Amino acid sequence: MASTVSVDPRDPLHGNVVRPFTIGVEEEFVLVDPATGLPSLTNAAVAACACGVELQLELSRCQVETCTPVCANIPEVHRELRRARLSAVAAAARAGSRPLAIGVPIWGPPGGSMTDTPRYQRMAERFGSLAEQVICGCHVHVCVPDRDLAVQVSNHLRPWLPVLLALTANSPIAEGADTGYASRRHLLWARWPSAGPPPHFRSAAHYDDLVAKLVEDGRILDSAMVYWDVRLSAHLPTIEIRISDVPATVGETTLLASLVRALVVTSVAAVEGGRPAPVIDQDRLRSACRKAARDGLPGPQFHTATRHPVPGSGSIAELFAHIRPALEESGDHEFTHDALAAVLTRGNGAVRQRSALYSGGPSNVFDVVSRLTTEGCETTEDRQMT
């Protein structure tokens, strides 16, 4: 994803030079056999069949990734997400498979299913079976080209990571059974040496020093393997938020993008206004994220001010109040309000997966596959953006 930076009139929200805050979104999907629901090791064939969108190969041969172009606003993000998902569905159908918007596969692939690229093979050699896991996330890039500003924005984003994870949790089922965690993906992802909440940074130089130490110690191959939940892109002028499971629907991913963009805008305003980010203990924040992964949307969440749990709806209300000025300035307030209300009413992907699973007992897992596949590219969500 490329990005450009423009300097223009004064920003009425922040009183500083306007920034474009362009945005792009990456989504990862599991490929399954349409008849059995088992992982389909066809990502190379699916990518070769793609028309109008480039599909990236992921770590496992049963995964592909889509990436929107640089978008100027949230309605554009919605249109591009829908276009990318529909293109992925069409490409997969031509290759005899189906993409599934789910954080972990309902059944795991066989061993030795890693994508055969030099980089992925190096990862397998260094990290062994850890590289065999199949996890699908959603990564939101927002343009913040000044790296010193970006690391300060990262500090301001840290307290909101648990609520973003709880809101988007979409992986409670593995090997056909409920794992007891709304986001099984988060637990699997946390096993990587460089995963989890980012540290509190003093500066861009501090960030670079920590990354260099990870490489020097052999914990990662290179800077592209920095898997913190918020990181500075290694090749783009963006800050990347990667805490989330891939959401079940286009509308829910669009909601995530709106929340993240507004959080970044709000954080930039705080930094430029001289308001420091709260310093939260790394272990405590990691524990709060793990709790969010377990309990998901219905459970209590980390309160950014008191550091004590509050009901899930309370933490979401706190988040919405925090970013409301940015949402109103961008024109995204109504959509974000309504989309949040819809998720709270019907539940997120984890809630709906479990509902499908238990509506007919554990043997009803195929209903989960069918429902997620249908909702993953639902076209009626366009009306939410009009």
C-alpha positions as CSV (number, residue, x, y, z in Angstrom):
1,M,0.0,0.0,0.0
2,A,1.5,3.3,-1.1
3,S,0.6,6.6,0.5
4,T,1.1,10.3,-0.2
5,V,1.3,13.2,2.2
6,S,-0.2,16.6,1.5
7,V,0.0,19.9,3.5
8,D,-3.1,22.0,3.2
9,P,-5.4,24.4,5.2
10,R,-5.6,24.6,9.0
11,D,-7.4,21.7,10.6
12,P,-10.4,23.0,12.6
13,L,-10.4,20.0,14.9
14,H,-6.7,20.2,16.0
15,G,-5.6,23.7,15.0
16,N,-2.6,22.3,13.2
17,V,-1.7,21.6,9.6
18,V,-4.1,19.2,7.9
19,R,-2.9,15.7,7.5
20,P,-4.6,13.3,5.0
21,F,-4.8,10.4,7.5
22,T,-5.2,8.1,4.5
23,I,-6.0,4.5,5.4
24,G,-5.6,1.0,4.0
25,V,-6.7,-2.4,5.3
26,E,-5.3,-5.9,4.9
27,E,-7.5,-8.9,5.6
28,E,-6.4,-12.6,5.8
29,F,-8.7,-15.5,5.0
30,V,-8.7,-19.3,5.4
31,L,-9.3,-21.3,2.2
32,V,-11.6,-24.3,2.7
33,D,-13.0,-27.0,0.6
34,P,-16.7,-26.0,-0.2
35,A,-18.0,-29.5,0.4
36,T,-16.1,-30.5,3.6
37,G,-15.1,-27.3,5.2
38,L,-11.5,-28.6,5.6
39,P,-8.6,-26.4,4.8
40,S,-7.8,-26.2,1.1
41,L,-4.0,-25.9,0.3
42,T,-4.7,-23.9,-2.9
43,N,-3.5,-20.4,-2.2
44,A,-1.1,-20.3,-5.2
45,A,-3.9,-21.4,-7.5
46,V,-6.4,-18.9,-6.0
47,A,-3.9,-16.1,-6.3
48,A,-3.3,-17.0,-10.0
49,C,-7.0,-16.9,-10.7
50,A,-7.5,-13.4,-9.2
51,C,-8.9,-10.7,-11.4
52,G,-8.9,-7.0,-10.5
53,V,-7.2,-7.6,-7.1
54,E,-3.9,-8.9,-6.0
55,L,-4.0,-11.8,-3.5
56,Q,-1.0,-12.3,-1.4
57,L,0.2,-15.7,-0.3
58,E,0.4,-16.2,3.5
59,L,2.3,-18.5,5.7
60,S,0.1,-21.5,5.1
61,R,-1.0,-22.7,1.8
62,C,-4.6,-22.5,3.0
63,Q,-4.4,-18.7,3.4
64,V,-4.6,-15.6,1.2
65,E,-4.5,-11.9,2.0
66,T,-6.3,-9.0,0.4
67,C,-5.2,-5.4,0.6
68,T,-7.2,-2.3,-0.2
69,P,-5.5,0.6,-2.1
70,V,-4.9,3.8,-0.2
71,C,-8.3,5.2,0.8
72,A,-9.2,8.8,1.7
73,N,-12.3,8.1,3.8
74,I,-14.3,5.3,5.4
75,P,-17.0,4.9,2.7
76,E,-14.1,4.3,0.2
77,V,-12.6,1.7,2.6
78,H,-16.0,0.0,2.7
79,R,-16.3,-0.2,-1.1
80,E,-12.7,-1.4,-1.5
81,L,-13.1,-4.1,1.2
82,R,-16.3,-5.4,-0.4
83,R,-14.6,-5.4,-3.9
84,A,-11.6,-7.3,-2.5
85,R,-13.7,-9.9,-0.7
86,L,-15.9,-10.5,-3.7
87,S,-12.8,-10.8,-6.0
88,A,-11.3,-13.3,-3.5
89,V,-14.5,-15.4,-3.5
90,A,-14.6,-15.5,-7.3
91,A,-10.9,-16.4,-7.5
92,A,-11.3,-19.1,-4.9
93,A,-14.3,-20.6,-6.7
94,R,-12.3,-20.8,-9.9
95,A,-9.7,-22.8,-8.0
96,G,-12.3,-25.0,-6.3
97,S,-12.1,-23.5,-2.8
98,R,-13.9,-20.9,-0.7
99,P,-12.4,-18.1,1.5
100,L,-13.6,-18.0,5.1
101,A,-13.4,-14.8,7.2
102,I,-12.4,-16.5,10.5
103,G,-9.4,-16.0,12.9
104,V,-8.4,-19.6,13.0
105,P,-9.6,-22.6,10.8
106,I,-12.3,-24.7,12.3
107,W,-10.1,-27.7,11.5
108,G,-6.4,-27.4,11.1
109,P,-4.5,-28.2,7.9
110,P,-2.2,-31.3,7.7
111,G,1.4,-30.9,8.6
112,G,3.9,-29.5,6.1
113,S,1.4,-27.1,4.6
114,M,3.6,-24.0,4.7
115,T,3.8,-21.9,1.6
116,D,6.9,-22.7,-0.3
117,T,8.7,-19.3,-0.5
118,P,12.3,-18.7,0.6
119,R,11.3,-16.4,3.4
120,Y,8.7,-18.7,4.8
121,Q,11.1,-21.6,4.6
122,R,13.6,-19.6,6.6
123,M,11.0,-18.9,9.2
124,A,10.3,-22.6,9.4
125,E,13.9,-23.5,9.8
126,R,14.4,-20.9,12.6
127,F,11.1,-21.3,14.5
128,G,10.0,-24.8,13.8
129,S,6.4,-25.8,14.4
130,L,5.6,-22.3,15.5
131,A,5.6,-21.3,11.8
132,E,2.9,-24.0,11.0
133,Q,0.1,-22.2,12.8
134,V,-2.8,-20.8,10.7
135,I,-4.1,-17.4,12.0
136,C,-6.0,-14.7,10.2
137,G,-5.9,-11.1,11.3
138,C,-6.9,-7.7,10.1
139,H,-4.3,-4.9,9.8
140,V,-5.2,-1.3,9.5
141,H,-2.7,1.2,8.2
142,V,-3.1,4.9,8.9
143,C,-0.7,7.5,7.3
144,V,1.5,9.1,10.0
145,P,4.8,9.8,8.1
146,D,6.7,11.4,11.1
147,R,8.1,8.4,12.9
148,D,8.7,10.3,16.2
149,L,5.0,11.3,16.1
150,A,4.0,7.8,15.2
151,V,5.7,6.2,18.2
152,Q,3.9,8.7,20.5
153,V,0.6,7.8,18.8
154,S,1.4,4.1,19.5
155,N,1.8,5.0,23.2
156,H,-1.7,6.6,23.2
157,L,-3.2,3.6,21.4
158,R,-1.9,1.0,23.9
159,P,-4.8,1.4,26.4
160,W,-7.4,0.7,23.7
161,L,-6.0,-2.5,22.4
162,P,-8.1,-4.9,24.7
163,V,-11.4,-3.3,23.7
164,L,-10.5,-3.5,20.0
165,L,-9.6,-7.2,20.4
166,A,-12.8,-7.9,22.3
167,L,-14.9,-6.1,19.7
168,T,-13.4,-8.1,16.8
169,A,-12.9,-11.5,18.3
170,N,-13.8,-14.1,15.7
171,S,-12.0,-17.4,16.5
172,P,-13.6,-19.4,19.3
173,I,-13.7,-22.8,17.5
174,A,-10.8,-25.0,16.7
175,E,-10.8,-28.7,15.7
176,G,-14.6,-28.5,15.7
177,A,-14.9,-27.6,19.4
178,D,-15.3,-24.4,21.4
179,T,-11.8,-23.5,22.8
180,G,-13.2,-21.3,25.6
181,Y,-11.6,-18.3,24.1
182,A,-13.4,-15.7,21.9
183,S,-10.1,-15.1,20.1
184,R,-8.0,-18.3,19.8
185,R,-6.0,-16.4,17.2
186,H,-4.7,-14.0,19.9
187,L,-3.3,-16.9,22.0
188,L,-1.6,-18.5,19.1
189,W,-0.2,-15.2,17.8
190,A,1.2,-14.4,21.3
191,R,3.6,-17.3,21.1
192,W,5.8,-15.4,18.6
193,P,8.8,-13.7,20.3
194,S,7.9,-10.2,19.1
195,A,4.1,-10.4,19.4
196,G,1.8,-8.7,21.9
197,P,1.2,-5.1,23.0
198,P,4.0,-2.7,22.0
199,P,6.3,-1.3,24.7
200,H,5.9,2.3,25.7
201,F,8.4,4.2,23.5
202,R,10.5,7.2,24.4
203,S,11.2,8.1,20.7
204,A,11.6,6.6,17.2
205,A,15.3,5.9,18.1
206,H,14.1,3.9,21.1
207,Y,11.8,1.9,18.8
208,D,14.6,1.3,16.4
209,D,16.9,0.2,19.2
210,L,14.4,-2.4,20.4
211,V,13.9,-3.8,16.9
212,A,17.6,-4.0,16.4
213,K,18.0,-5.9,19.6
214,L,15.3,-8.4,18.6
215,V,17.2,-9.1,15.4
216,E,20.6,-9.2,17.1
217,D,19.3,-11.7,19.7
218,G,17.8,-13.9,16.9
219,R,14.3,-13.5,18.1
220,I,13.2,-12.3,14.7
221,L,14.7,-12.5,11.2
222,D,14.3,-8.9,10.4
223,S,12.1,-5.8,11.0
224,A,9.2,-7.3,9.1
225,M,8.8,-9.8,11.9
226,V,8.0,-7.2,14.5
227,Y,4.6,-8.5,15.3
228,W,3.6,-6.0,18.0
229,D,-0.1,-5.1,18.0
230,V,0.9,-1.6,17.0
231,R,4.0,-1.1,14.9
232,L,5.6,1.3,12.5
233,S,5.5,-0.1,8.9
234,A,8.9,-1.2,7.7
235,H,8.2,0.1,4.2
236,L,5.3,2.6,4.3
237,P,4.8,6.0,6.1
238,T,2.1,4.5,8.3
239,I,1.3,3.2,11.7
240,E,-0.2,-0.3,11.6
241,I,-2.7,-1.6,14.1
242,R,-2.8,-5.4,14.1
243,I,-4.6,-6.5,17.3
244,S,-7.7,-7.8,15.6
245,D,-9.0,-11.1,14.3
246,V,-10.2,-10.8,10.7
247,P,-13.8,-9.6,11.3
248,A,-16.7,-11.8,9.9
249,T,-18.2,-9.2,7.7
250,V,-17.3,-6.2,5.5
251,G,-19.3,-3.9,7.7
252,E,-17.4,-5.0,10.9
253,T,-14.1,-4.5,9.2
254,T,-15.2,-1.1,8.1
255,L,-16.2,-0.3,11.7
256,L,-12.8,-1.4,12.9
257,A,-11.2,0.9,10.3
258,S,-13.3,3.8,11.4
259,L,-12.5,3.3,15.1
260,V,-8.7,2.9,14.4
261,R,-8.5,6.0,12.2
262,A,-10.4,8.1,14.7
263,L,-8.1,6.8,17.5
264,V,-5.0,7.8,15.5
265,V,-6.5,11.3,14.7
266,T,-7.4,11.7,18.4
267,S,-3.9,10.5,19.5
268,V,-2.1,13.0,17.1
269,A,-4.2,15.8,18.6
270,A,-3.2,14.7,22.1
271,V,0.5,14.5,21.3
272,E,0.4,18.0,19.6
273,G,-1.6,19.3,22.5
274,G,1.1,18.2,25.0
275,R,-1.0,15.6,26.6
276,P,1.1,12.5,27.6
277,A,0.0,9.0,27.0
278,P,-0.8,7.0,30.2
279,V,2.1,4.7,31.1
280,I,0.6,1.2,31.5
281,D,2.7,-1.7,32.8
282,Q,3.5,-4.1,30.0
283,D,2.5,-7.2,31.9
284,R,-0.7,-5.7,33.0
285,L,-1.6,-4.7,29.4
286,R,-0.7,-8.1,28.1
287,S,-2.9,-9.7,30.8
288,A,-5.8,-7.4,29.8
289,C,-5.4,-8.4,26.2
290,R,-5.4,-12.1,27.1
291,K,-8.6,-11.5,29.2
292,A,-10.2,-9.8,26.2
293,A,-9.2,-12.7,24.0
294,R,-10.9,-15.1,26.5
295,D,-14.1,-13.2,27.3
296,G,-14.7,-11.4,24.1
297,L,-17.4,-8.8,23.6
298,P,-19.7,-9.9,26.5
299,G,-17.0,-9.9,29.1
300,P,-15.6,-7.1,31.3
301,Q,-12.8,-5.0,29.7
302,F,-9.8,-3.0,30.8
303,H,-10.7,0.6,31.9
304,T,-8.1,3.0,30.5
305,A,-8.3,5.4,33.5
306,T,-8.9,3.2,36.5
307,R,-7.1,0.1,35.1
308,H,-10.0,-2.0,36.5
309,P,-12.5,-4.1,34.6
310,V,-15.7,-2.6,33.4
311,P,-18.6,-4.2,31.5
312,G,-17.8,-4.7,27.8
313,S,-20.5,-2.2,26.7
314,G,-19.0,0.4,29.1
315,S,-15.5,0.1,27.6
316,I,-17.0,0.5,24.1
317,A,-18.9,3.6,25.3
318,E,-15.7,5.0,26.8
319,L,-13.9,4.4,23.5
320,F,-16.7,6.1,21.5
321,A,-16.8,9.1,23.7
322,H,-13.0,9.4,23.5
323,I,-13.0,9.5,19.6
324,R,-16.3,11.3,19.1
325,P,-14.8,14.7,18.1
326,A,-12.7,13.0,15.4
327,L,-15.6,11.0,14.1
328,E,-17.8,14.1,13.9
329,E,-15.0,16.0,12.1
330,S,-14.6,13.2,9.5
331,G,-18.3,12.7,9.0
332,D,-18.1,9.1,10.3
333,H,-20.0,9.6,13.6
334,E,-23.4,8.2,12.4
335,F,-22.0,5.2,10.7
336,T,-19.7,4.3,13.6
337,H,-22.5,4.8,16.2
338,D,-24.9,2.6,14.2
339,A,-22.4,-0.1,13.4
340,L,-21.3,-0.4,17.1
341,A,-24.9,-0.6,18.1
342,A,-25.5,-3.4,15.6
343,V,-22.5,-5.4,16.8
344,L,-23.6,-5.0,20.5
345,T,-27.1,-6.2,19.5
346,R,-26.3,-9.2,17.3
347,G,-22.8,-10.1,18.7
348,N,-19.5,-10.2,16.9
349,G,-18.1,-13.1,14.9
350,A,-17.2,-15.1,18.0
351,V,-20.7,-14.8,19.5
352,R,-22.3,-15.8,16.2
353,Q,-20.0,-18.7,15.6
354,R,-20.9,-20.1,19.0
355,S,-24.6,-19.6,18.3
356,A,-24.3,-21.5,15.1
357,L,-22.2,-24.2,16.8
358,Y,-24.6,-24.8,19.6
359,S,-27.8,-24.5,17.7
360,G,-27.4,-28.1,16.7
361,G,-24.6,-29.3,18.9
362,P,-21.0,-29.8,18.0
363,S,-22.0,-31.6,14.8
364,N,-23.4,-28.4,13.5
365,V,-19.9,-26.9,12.7
366,F,-20.8,-26.9,9.0
367,D,-23.4,-24.2,9.9
368,V,-20.6,-22.1,11.2
369,V,-18.7,-22.4,7.9
370,S,-21.8,-21.6,5.8
371,R,-22.8,-18.6,7.9
372,L,-19.4,-17.1,8.0
373,T,-18.8,-17.6,4.3
374,T,-22.2,-15.9,3.5
375,E,-21.7,-13.0,5.9
376,G,-18.0,-12.5,4.9
377,C,-19.1,-10.9,1.6
378,E,-22.6,-9.8,2.4
379,T,-23.6,-7.1,-0.1
380,T,-26.5,-5.7,1.7
381,E,-24.2,-3.9,4.1
382,D,-23.8,-1.2,1.5
383,R,-26.9,0.5,2.9
384,Q,-25.0,1.2,6.1
385,M,-22.6,3.5,4.2
386,T,-25.2,5.6,2.3
